[in-house]
Amino acid sequence: MEIITALIVLAVIALVCAVVLTIAATFFAVKENEKVVAVRDCLPGANCGACGYSGCDGYAKALGEGECDNPSLCIPGGADVAAQLGEIMGLAAGDVEAKVAYVACNGHCKPEDRKYVYDGIQSCKAAKLNYSGDTACTYACLGYGDCVAVCPKDAIHISKENGVAEVDPVKCIGCSLCAKTCPNGVIHMLGESARVVVKCSSHDKGAVTRKACDNGCIGCMKCQKTCPQGAIKVENNLAVIDYDKCTGCGACHEVCPVKCIHLENFVCGTHF
């Protein structure tokens, strides 16, 4: 009888607790905004922050609660996701051009001119703390793979040939995590329609650049003088392209004496 009594008491306690929890869940439940949930379900889940928010949850909350009125901010999702979000929120979805990462470094720093032998944590951020890295060019890709570690699509790797990061544009979803991670800022995001890129990040004068790299921009201005659209200018010893003006004619590529200006087709993944 004692055992039966104990079991009955436990059953009653369990039943009372269940009732109390059910009532509490009913009266104290935090109701979710249905639009926020619907928006979040449409987003790809990259949590890259390319939209300007902390992640997919942040963007969904801002859009679903009316704090943001632009359904076209999700770069990885592209036009399809923008259209879905626009339909949910009753907003017009604008054009979304796919973005792709590219590494603004030619990778021809001379190995024999390394400043020192780095024997620390295999991380670009760690290496940069030691005299701005071990490469002769302080603006170069350090090649320890911080960008590789954060890429959600295995779209970037370190070249065995020259130790520089290379992006596979076909795999790249434009999340920009690699660009945010790179301590030297040599990874940039471009619209996939771009056809010309400057594969250098050095702001040193030409003579200094040539000592460290055979293919770095020397600021000679030949590209600037040749461009029929005025789309490329040398600023702070480095050629910079205005993509609103650039037509991809390739004239700058032809005259560049060090071949640091490349022609690209990010859609097909070809370059020269």
WOGI-V215758 format. One record per helix or strand. SS is the DSSP state (H for helix, E for strand). FROM is the first residue (numbers start at 1). TO is the last residue. Records with the same first field share a line. If there is no record, write none. Layout:
SS = FROM-TO + FROM-TO
//
This chain:
H = 2-27 + 34-42 + 56-64 + 78-89 + 111-113 + 124-128 + 146-150 + 177-181 + 206-212 + 222-226 + 251-255
E = 99-103 + 109-109 + 156-158 + 165-167 + 187-191 + 196-198 + 213-213 + 232-235 + 238-241 + 261-265 + 270-271
//
